[in-house]
Amino acid sequence: MDRATGTLVATIAVLAFLSVLLLLPFVQYVLLAILLAYVLRPLQGPLERRTTPGIAAFALTILAVAVFVVPISVIAALVAEDAVAFASDVDPSADQLREVERLIADWTGYQVDLAALAGEIAERIGDVLLGQTTKIFAQITHTLIGLGTALFVLYYFLKDGHRLVAWLREMTPLPPDLQDRFFERIDAVMRAVLVGHVFIAFVQGLLAGIGLALTGVPNAAFWTFVMMLLALVPLVGAFMVWGPAVVYLYAIGDTYLAGALFLYSAIIVSVSDDYLRPVVVDRYARINPAVIILGVLGGAYAFGIMGLFYGPVVLGALLAAVEVLDEYWDRQASPFETP
């Protein structure tokens, strides 16, 4: 490497590091924009044929706000309201609460004052919220700026995303057919994650939530949202909520409702996961379930909530890159092989 090349490489490395520092505070929102652009991109082409690329991208950005951002914000507000109601509805004199305490004492031999425990937790949460008011407002401001950034980036990904892909293909020193295979593999993993995990987690949480609502479990909307999140994590799933709900119904004397919820959840909710998820993943990605599990769990630690989506994609892309590199090496070696 000569002096000019070394200087250029060092300059690129420094600029890349500074660029990462610039993007790091909003990496979650950039990843969100990429995810929304991937979902909405198939609509961009048909709209461009009827109008200009800019208008088409703007219309799809408005659609993203209407279909994704606003409903998620409303759901978050409803869940927060339900969570507050859940904490405030604790009545220390309620017969149901005393029955649960008695059942815990019979099973474990320990006396537990659930009302006092819930009150203490609520008091501590209130103290924390009161003491963190400034940070809460700062976080709200950061979230609003981040959402605005995500929508801005989404617009340009939709409008000029094809140019970005063309630039990446031009900069990648691989034959076009290997590039096609690599990008197709990533596309398959993305489809598997979105359809095979996000959509099925939504369906599974919704079905389980219907069971909770029909059997009279309190704050069903809040627990439905929790089950949707838990269903994204393999080996955890909605059972972490509907299982204790069955115990709760049994503890308060609703034996028939407890049995009905158990049968409904064990058959309907579990079947939706056991059969739909493998079919979708095998159809779109054909990758080992262990890769999905590691990707989801590791992605959540590395990237936060967006890691639930991108973790498996990163591992799937790594496997695809290794396969493409192996084939590329074989091609490079073949001219030197003797027949």
One Martini backbone bead per residue (centre of mass of N, CA, C, O) as a GRO file, in nm:
protein
  339
    1MET     BB    1   0.093   0.039   0.026
    2ASP     BB    2   0.073   0.349  -0.037
    3ARG     BB    3   0.049   0.666   0.075
    4ALA     BB    4  -0.220   0.749  -0.063
    5THR     BB    5  -0.385   0.503   0.016
    6GLY     BB    6  -0.348   0.525   0.323
    7THR     BB    7  -0.477   0.805   0.351
    8LEU     BB    8  -0.754   0.731   0.236
    9VAL     BB    9  -0.824   0.503   0.435
   10ALA     BB   10  -0.802   0.677   0.692
   11THR     BB   11  -1.018   0.881   0.614
   12ILE     BB   12  -1.251   0.680   0.588
   13ALA     BB   13  -1.237   0.572   0.877
   14VAL     BB   14  -1.292   0.839   1.023
   15LEU     BB   15  -1.562   0.907   0.880
   16ALA     BB   16  -1.706   0.649   0.964
   17PHE     BB   17  -1.689   0.695   1.267
   18LEU     BB   18  -1.839   0.969   1.269
   19SER     BB   19  -2.100   0.859   1.139
   20VAL     BB   20  -2.172   0.666   1.366
   21LEU     BB   21  -2.201   0.885   1.584
   22LEU     BB   22  -2.438   1.029   1.437
   23LEU     BB   23  -2.636   0.765   1.425
   24LEU     BB   24  -2.658   0.635   1.710
   25PRO     BB   25  -2.904   0.798   1.846
   26PHE     BB   26  -3.087   0.689   1.564
   27VAL     BB   27  -3.081   0.379   1.496
   28GLN     BB   28  -3.370   0.285   1.550
   29TYR     BB   29  -3.503   0.477   1.332
   30VAL     BB   30  -3.348   0.379   1.088
   31LEU     BB   31  -3.441   0.085   1.108
   32LEU     BB   32  -3.739   0.155   1.082
   33ALA     BB   33  -3.719   0.280   0.799
   34ILE     BB   34  -3.616   0.026   0.658
   35LEU     BB   35  -3.856  -0.154   0.726
   36LEU     BB   36  -4.077   0.022   0.594
   37ALA     BB   37  -3.948   0.028   0.312
   38TYR     BB   38  -3.968  -0.275   0.262
   39VAL     BB   39  -4.281  -0.293   0.285
   40LEU     BB   40  -4.347  -0.039   0.072
   41ARG     BB   41  -4.187  -0.078  -0.198
   42PRO     BB   42  -4.398  -0.237  -0.383
   43LEU     BB   43  -4.573   0.044  -0.414
   44GLN     BB   44  -4.388   0.246  -0.564
   45GLY     BB   45  -4.398   0.161  -0.861
   46PRO     BB   46  -4.704   0.191  -0.926
   47LEU     BB   47  -4.709   0.496  -0.841
   48GLU     BB   48  -4.494   0.605  -1.041
   49ARG     BB   49  -4.675   0.542  -1.302
   50ARG     BB   50  -4.891   0.780  -1.200
   51THR     BB   51  -4.645   0.946  -1.091
   52THR     BB   52  -4.414   1.070  -0.897
   53PRO     BB   53  -4.169   0.975  -0.682
   54GLY     BB   54  -4.224   1.190  -0.463
   55ILE     BB   55  -4.531   1.148  -0.430
   56ALA     BB   56  -4.521   0.848  -0.369
   57ALA     BB   57  -4.344   0.868  -0.115
   58PHE     BB   58  -4.530   1.060   0.041
   59ALA     BB   59  -4.780   0.875   0.046
   60LEU     BB   60  -4.635   0.638   0.197
   61THR     BB   61  -4.563   0.800   0.448
   62ILE     BB   62  -4.853   0.858   0.529
   63LEU     BB   63  -4.931   0.561   0.547
   64ALA     BB   64  -4.735   0.491   0.776
   65VAL     BB   65  -4.865   0.676   0.982
   66ALA     BB   66  -5.158   0.552   0.965
   67VAL     BB   67  -5.073   0.235   1.006
   68PHE     BB   68  -4.832   0.257   1.231
   69VAL     BB   69  -4.788   0.504   1.421
   70VAL     BB   70  -5.072   0.567   1.528
   71PRO     BB   71  -5.160   0.285   1.634
   72ILE     BB   72  -4.917   0.249   1.826
   73SER     BB   73  -4.977   0.498   1.998
   74VAL     BB   74  -5.259   0.414   2.088
   75ILE     BB   75  -5.181   0.146   2.215
   76ALA     BB   76  -4.982   0.263   2.421
   77ALA     BB   77  -5.195   0.433   2.568
   78LEU     BB   78  -5.385   0.200   2.645
   79VAL     BB   79  -5.176   0.033   2.799
   80ALA     BB   80  -5.107   0.248   3.008
   81GLU     BB   81  -5.394   0.275   3.119
   82ASP     BB   82  -5.421  -0.025   3.195
   83ALA     BB   83  -5.179  -0.033   3.390
   84VAL     BB   84  -5.289   0.175   3.588
   85ALA     BB   85  -5.549   0.020   3.650
   86PHE     BB   86  -5.408  -0.232   3.756
   87ALA     BB   87  -5.268  -0.082   4.000
   88SER     BB   88  -5.543   0.066   4.117
   89ASP     BB   89  -5.735  -0.207   4.157
   90VAL     BB   90  -5.617  -0.274   4.424
   91ASP     BB   91  -5.782  -0.470   4.681
   92PRO     BB   92  -5.727  -0.570   5.005
   93SER     BB   93  -6.047  -0.671   5.047
   94ALA     BB   94  -6.052  -0.873   4.835
   95ASP     BB   95  -6.140  -1.196   4.786
   96GLN     BB   96  -5.951  -1.272   4.552
   97LEU     BB   97  -5.685  -1.184   4.686
   98ARG     BB   98  -5.710  -1.367   4.936
   99GLU     BB   99  -5.719  -1.631   4.775
  100VAL     BB  100  -5.439  -1.609   4.651
  101GLU     BB  101  -5.285  -1.594   4.918
  102ARG     BB  102  -5.382  -1.870   5.022
  103LEU     BB  103  -5.268  -2.041   4.789
  104ILE     BB  104  -4.972  -1.965   4.831
  105ALA     BB  105  -4.956  -2.071   5.122
  106ASP     BB  106  -5.027  -2.369   5.055
  107TRP     BB  107  -4.789  -2.417   4.843
  108THR     BB  108  -4.531  -2.264   5.014
  109GLY     BB  109  -4.574  -2.147   5.329
  110TYR     BB  110  -4.623  -1.841   5.255
  111GLN     BB  111  -4.686  -1.514   5.346
  112VAL     BB  112  -4.871  -1.287   5.130
  113ASP     BB  113  -4.893  -0.928   5.060
  114LEU     BB  114  -5.016  -0.811   4.776
  115ALA     BB  115  -5.122  -0.526   4.835
  116ALA     BB  116  -4.865  -0.414   4.966
  117LEU     BB  117  -4.679  -0.476   4.728
  118ALA     BB  118  -4.829  -0.308   4.514
  119GLY     BB  119  -4.816  -0.040   4.669
  120GLU     BB  120  -4.507  -0.022   4.684
  121ILE     BB  121  -4.452  -0.027   4.382
  122ALA     BB  122  -4.624   0.221   4.307
  123GLU     BB  123  -4.466   0.419   4.488
  124ARG     BB  124  -4.189   0.382   4.353
  125ILE     BB  125  -4.276   0.462   4.069
  126GLY     BB  126  -4.367   0.747   4.146
  127ASP     BB  127  -4.091   0.845   4.250
  128VAL     BB  128  -3.936   0.799   3.989
  129LEU     BB  129  -4.109   0.977   3.805
  130LEU     BB  130  -4.071   1.239   3.968
  131GLY     BB  131  -3.745   1.232   3.955
  132GLN     BB  132  -3.767   1.188   3.610
  133THR     BB  133  -3.897   1.424   3.452
  134THR     BB  134  -3.670   1.539   3.275
  135LYS     BB  135  -3.603   1.269   3.131
  136ILE     BB  136  -3.881   1.224   3.013
  137PHE     BB  137  -3.891   1.477   2.834
  138ALA     BB  138  -3.634   1.408   2.680
  139GLN     BB  139  -3.741   1.141   2.564
  140ILE     BB  140  -3.979   1.259   2.413
  141THR     BB  141  -3.815   1.443   2.232
  142HIS     BB  142  -3.640   1.222   2.106
  143THR     BB  143  -3.877   1.062   1.985
  144LEU     BB  144  -3.987   1.283   1.799
  145ILE     BB  145  -3.726   1.323   1.640
  146GLY     BB  146  -3.696   1.027   1.552
  147LEU     BB  147  -3.960   1.006   1.392
  148GLY     BB  148  -3.894   1.231   1.196
  149THR     BB  149  -3.640   1.093   1.086
  150ALA     BB  150  -3.775   0.832   0.986
  151LEU     BB  151  -3.961   0.971   0.778
  152PHE     BB  152  -3.741   1.108   0.616
  153VAL     BB  153  -3.585   0.849   0.542
  154LEU     BB  154  -3.820   0.698   0.415
  155TYR     BB  155  -3.867   0.883   0.176
  156TYR     BB  156  -3.576   0.838   0.047
  157PHE     BB  157  -3.589   0.534   0.025
  158LEU     BB  158  -3.831   0.532  -0.172
  159LYS     BB  159  -3.721   0.733  -0.389
  160ASP     BB  160  -3.380   0.625  -0.375
  161GLY     BB  161  -3.328   0.315  -0.324
  162HIS     BB  162  -3.229   0.213  -0.605
  163ARG     BB  163  -2.964   0.374  -0.598
  164LEU     BB  164  -2.840   0.238  -0.353
  165VAL     BB  165  -2.838  -0.049  -0.468
  166ALA     BB  166  -2.669   0.017  -0.720
  167TRP     BB  167  -2.420   0.115  -0.563
  168LEU     BB  168  -2.365  -0.147  -0.408
  169ARG     BB  169  -2.326  -0.323  -0.661
  170GLU     BB  170  -2.090  -0.156  -0.778
  171MET     BB  171  -1.900  -0.186  -0.509
  172THR     BB  172  -1.924  -0.490  -0.553
  173PRO     BB  173  -1.671  -0.749  -0.613
  174LEU     BB  174  -1.904  -0.918  -0.786
  175PRO     BB  175  -2.083  -1.109  -0.952
  176PRO     BB  176  -2.408  -1.072  -1.044
  177ASP     BB  177  -2.513  -1.358  -0.956
  178LEU     BB  178  -2.406  -1.340  -0.661
  179GLN     BB  179  -2.560  -1.089  -0.585
  180ASP     BB  180  -2.840  -1.203  -0.633
  181ARG     BB  181  -2.818  -1.428  -0.420
  182PHE     BB  182  -2.765  -1.251  -0.175
  183PHE     BB  183  -3.022  -1.069  -0.191
  184GLU     BB  184  -3.227  -1.301  -0.190
  185ARG     BB  185  -3.153  -1.409   0.088
  186ILE     BB  186  -3.222  -1.155   0.248
  187ASP     BB  187  -3.515  -1.139   0.155
  188ALA     BB  188  -3.602  -1.411   0.278
  189VAL     BB  189  -3.539  -1.340   0.572
  190MET     BB  190  -3.723  -1.095   0.593
  191ARG     BB  191  -3.984  -1.248   0.535
  192ALA     BB  192  -3.961  -1.447   0.768
  193VAL     BB  193  -3.965  -1.238   0.996
  194LEU     BB  194  -4.228  -1.084   0.927
  195VAL     BB  195  -4.418  -1.338   0.886
  196GLY     BB  196  -4.294  -1.568   1.089
  197HIS     BB  197  -4.304  -1.351   1.351
  198VAL     BB  198  -4.464  -1.090   1.359
  199PHE     BB  199  -4.740  -1.188   1.258
  200ILE     BB  200  -4.764  -1.437   1.446
  201ALA     BB  201  -4.739  -1.279   1.709
  202PHE     BB  202  -4.994  -1.117   1.664
  203VAL     BB  203  -5.189  -1.355   1.640
  204GLN     BB  204  -5.122  -1.493   1.908
  205GLY     BB  205  -5.186  -1.253   2.097
  206LEU     BB  206  -5.478  -1.212   2.000
  207LEU     BB  207  -5.590  -1.491   2.068
  208ALA     BB  208  -5.515  -1.480   2.369
  209GLY     BB  209  -5.676  -1.219   2.431
  210ILE     BB  210  -5.954  -1.334   2.371
  211GLY     BB  211  -5.946  -1.541   2.598
  212LEU     BB  212  -5.923  -1.338   2.831
  213ALA     BB  213  -6.183  -1.178   2.770
  214LEU     BB  214  -6.390  -1.421   2.780
  215THR     BB  215  -6.287  -1.502   3.093
  216GLY     BB  216  -6.236  -1.221   3.262
  217VAL     BB  217  -5.964  -1.096   3.250
  218PRO     BB  218  -5.796  -0.850   3.358
  219ASN     BB  219  -5.657  -0.639   3.143
  220ALA     BB  220  -5.645  -0.759   2.841
  221ALA     BB  221  -5.501  -0.545   2.666
  222PHE     BB  222  -5.231  -0.545   2.810
  223TRP     BB  223  -5.173  -0.858   2.783
  224THR     BB  224  -5.181  -0.867   2.477
  225PHE     BB  225  -4.932  -0.693   2.428
  226VAL     BB  226  -4.737  -0.869   2.588
  227MET     BB  227  -4.778  -1.128   2.412
  228MET     BB  228  -4.671  -1.010   2.147
  229LEU     BB  229  -4.383  -0.972   2.253
  230LEU     BB  230  -4.329  -1.264   2.357
  231ALA     BB  231  -4.382  -1.406   2.073
  232LEU     BB  232  -4.102  -1.307   1.952
  233VAL     BB  233  -3.988  -1.512   2.162
  234PRO     BB  234  -3.846  -1.789   2.173
  235LEU     BB  235  -3.956  -2.012   2.432
  236VAL     BB  236  -4.188  -1.823   2.547
  237GLY     BB  237  -4.433  -1.656   2.488
  238ALA     BB  238  -4.776  -1.647   2.586
  239PHE     BB  239  -4.760  -1.839   2.836
  240MET     BB  240  -4.653  -1.621   3.046
  241VAL     BB  241  -4.969  -1.533   3.069
  242TRP     BB  242  -5.191  -1.761   3.036
  243GLY     BB  243  -5.093  -1.939   3.263
  244PRO     BB  244  -5.141  -1.748   3.509
  245ALA     BB  245  -5.441  -1.701   3.433
  246VAL     BB  246  -5.534  -1.983   3.502
  247VAL     BB  247  -5.450  -1.973   3.798
  248TYR     BB  248  -5.624  -1.732   3.874
  249LEU     BB  249  -5.903  -1.856   3.809
  250TYR     BB  250  -5.868  -2.093   4.003
  251ALA     BB  251  -5.818  -1.925   4.268
  252ILE     BB  252  -6.116  -1.771   4.243
  253GLY     BB  253  -6.316  -2.030   4.140
  254ASP     BB  254  -6.294  -2.049   3.808
  255THR     BB  255  -6.274  -2.350   3.686
  256TYR     BB  256  -6.407  -2.348   3.403
  257LEU     BB  257  -6.252  -2.105   3.291
  258ALA     BB  258  -5.972  -2.225   3.328
  259GLY     BB  259  -6.017  -2.471   3.143
  260ALA     BB  260  -6.097  -2.310   2.889
  261LEU     BB  261  -5.834  -2.145   2.864
  262PHE     BB  262  -5.643  -2.383   2.843
  263LEU     BB  263  -5.760  -2.518   2.591
  264TYR     BB  264  -5.753  -2.278   2.402
  265SER     BB  265  -5.446  -2.214   2.427
  266ALA     BB  266  -5.326  -2.502   2.370
  267ILE     BB  267  -5.462  -2.516   2.084
  268ILE     BB  268  -5.485  -2.243   1.932
  269VAL     BB  269  -5.224  -2.087   2.010
  270SER     BB  270  -5.011  -2.314   1.973
  271VAL     BB  271  -5.078  -2.392   1.679
  272SER     BB  272  -5.009  -2.116   1.549
  273ASP     BB  273  -4.701  -2.167   1.613
  274ASP     BB  274  -4.627  -2.474   1.539
  275TYR     BB  275  -4.731  -2.437   1.224
  276LEU     BB  276  -4.682  -2.155   1.096
  277ARG     BB  277  -4.382  -2.092   1.145
  278PRO     BB  278  -4.237  -2.328   0.993
  279VAL     BB  279  -4.371  -2.283   0.720
  280VAL     BB  280  -4.269  -1.993   0.668
  281VAL     BB  281  -3.967  -2.029   0.714
  282ASP     BB  282  -3.923  -2.260   0.506
  283ARG     BB  283  -4.029  -2.102   0.260
  284TYR     BB  284  -3.836  -1.834   0.281
  285ALA     BB  285  -3.544  -1.936   0.429
  286ARG     BB  286  -3.422  -2.207   0.532
  287ILE     BB  287  -3.351  -2.199   0.849
  288ASN     BB  288  -3.241  -2.246   1.145
  289PRO     BB  289  -3.398  -2.200   1.446
  290ALA     BB  290  -3.139  -2.119   1.604
  291VAL     BB  291  -3.090  -1.858   1.445
  292ILE     BB  292  -3.345  -1.718   1.532
  293ILE     BB  293  -3.301  -1.722   1.836
  294LEU     BB  294  -3.026  -1.577   1.842
  295GLY     BB  295  -3.119  -1.326   1.685
  296VAL     BB  296  -3.338  -1.226   1.876
  297LEU     BB  297  -3.183  -1.215   2.145
  298GLY     BB  298  -2.926  -1.064   2.046
  299GLY     BB  299  -3.074  -0.823   1.911
  300ALA     BB  300  -3.205  -0.708   2.168
  301TYR     BB  301  -2.928  -0.638   2.301
  302ALA     BB  302  -2.797  -0.470   2.060
  303PHE     BB  303  -3.085  -0.300   1.935
  304GLY     BB  304  -3.326  -0.374   2.078
  305ILE     BB  305  -3.635  -0.389   1.947
  306MET     BB  306  -3.515  -0.406   1.649
  307GLY     BB  307  -3.360  -0.679   1.699
  308LEU     BB  308  -3.603  -0.871   1.655
  309PHE     BB  309  -3.567  -0.827   1.338
  310TYR     BB  310  -3.238  -0.805   1.276
  311GLY     BB  311  -3.092  -1.046   1.394
  312PRO     BB  312  -3.166  -1.272   1.184
  313VAL     BB  313  -3.064  -1.109   0.938
  314VAL     BB  314  -2.766  -1.102   1.010
  315LEU     BB  315  -2.722  -1.410   1.019
  316GLY     BB  316  -2.832  -1.468   0.735
  317ALA     BB  317  -2.625  -1.286   0.589
  318LEU     BB  318  -2.376  -1.439   0.682
  319LEU     BB  319  -2.443  -1.708   0.548
  320ALA     BB  320  -2.466  -1.593   0.262
  321ALA     BB  321  -2.175  -1.480   0.245
  322VAL     BB  322  -2.030  -1.749   0.280
  323GLU     BB  323  -2.149  -1.890   0.033
  324VAL     BB  324  -2.054  -1.682  -0.178
  325LEU     BB  325  -1.751  -1.695  -0.110
  326ASP     BB  326  -1.713  -1.995  -0.173
  327GLU     BB  327  -1.795  -1.975  -0.472
  328TYR     BB  328  -1.586  -1.763  -0.553
  329TRP     BB  329  -1.335  -1.934  -0.488
  330ASP     BB  330  -1.399  -2.162  -0.683
  331ARG     BB  331  -1.379  -1.983  -0.936
  332GLN     BB  332  -1.086  -1.887  -0.891
  333ALA     BB  333  -0.964  -2.189  -0.890
  334SER     BB  334  -1.054  -2.333  -1.159
  335PRO     BB  335  -0.832  -2.234  -1.371
  336PHE     BB  336  -0.600  -2.410  -1.201
  337GLU     BB  337  -0.732  -2.664  -1.271
  338THR     BB  338  -0.705  -2.986  -1.358
  339PRO     BB  339  -0.871  -3.234  -1.542
   0.00000   0.00000   0.00000
